[in-house]
Amino acid sequence: MKEMTIITEPDEVSLAHRGAAIFSRIAAERLALRGRFVVALSGGSTPRPMHRMLCEEPYFSTIPWSRTHIFWVDERCVPADDLASNYGAARADLLDRVPVLPDQVHPMPMDFSPEEAAAAYQEELVRFFQSPPSKIPVFDLIILGIGTDGHTASLFPGQSALREQKRLVVPVRGGDPLVDRLTMTLPLLNNAGEIVFLVSGKKKAPILKSIIEGASVQYPAQMIRPVHGNLTWLLDREAASQRHG
């Protein structure tokens, strides 16, 4: 890991603004460096205000939308119009409001069995990044959250997916709602250039304290340790309320 940064904002609105600013900055940096920006989004309620802010100034015009490619960290195996769909939420908040073409948007496929869908998404990643089998793709930015049980993406405590070293995407079952899901694995997540955790609300305060200050690895979120990239924890005051320092 190059660097770990912890940023605390006073409230959820400020959190969303800071997240949008970080998104915009990394997009501009990667465009200048590589000619494109590749991001993986997460679901849940916390990133939604940030997604909506990205469609507005001062952020909208600073992001190279025509050169941006959007993937998903995880997905519930439900139709896109289901309220539980991460893609469906991002489409309503972001995708339908910015100038991205269909081939720039890469949702996890929902028209296969979970095992087949995971394999298909891995094939899509390898094709897009043109990665040889021995090389793990490198996302410019991955945005993550945490659950009150310490999970991140759809990597839940005690599940075998946490030990996966070869596959980039695997099927899992867990969470709330308890449904089949697809999730990126730790080797892929930890290969990103930048990882940003967005965490808000008092309910997350106890687990956040344990994750950041815990001496031993007990939770999946503690296993997010970028190999070469930077890790940023972006918190609101309520989520950070039990931390020391």
C-alpha positions, 0 to 999 in steps of 0.5 A: 500500500502506498498510502492510507488516508482517513478523512472525516466530513461533518455530514452526509452531504459533505461526504458526498461532495468530498467523494465527488471531488475525489472521483473527479480528480482521479478521473482527470489524472487517469485521463491525462496519464492513460487516455481513459478512466475506469471505475468500479462502483458499489451499491447501497445507500451511502454512494447514491448522493455522490452519484447524483452530485457527479451529474451536477456542477462543479463536478459534471464538466470536469469528468471525461465522460466520453472516456469513462468506463463503469464497472460494478464491484458486486451485484445482487442477482435480481433484474435491473428494475428491482429495487435491490439492483446496484446497477438499477440504482446507479442507472437512475442516479447517474448513468441516465444523466451523463453522456456515457454510451452503452459500450462504456457501461459494464453491468454484471450479467443477470441472464445466466446462472450465478456461476455462469454470470461470474465467469462471463464477467471475468471474461468481460474484464479480461477482454476489456483490460486485454489482460494475459492470464497471469496479470490482474486488471488494474482499475483506476478507482474502486469505491467500496462500502462496509456493512455492520458485519464488516463485509465489503463488496459481497465478501461476507465474514467466513465465506470461502470467497475470501480465500479465492486467489485465481478467479476475479469474480465469484458467485456468493450467497449472503447479505440482506436481502439474502440472495445470490450475488456476484462479487469481485475478489480480493486479488482484483480489488487490491490491485486498484490504483485507488480504493475509496471506502465511503462510510456514513451513519451512526450504525456503522460506528462500532464496526468502523472502529473495529476495522480501522483500529483492530490489531488483528484481521477479523473482517473482510473490509480489513482485507482490503489492502491495495498492493500498489495503490492508495487507500482512502477512508471517507467518513461522516462524523457519525460513522467516525464517532467511536474512533480515537484520534 
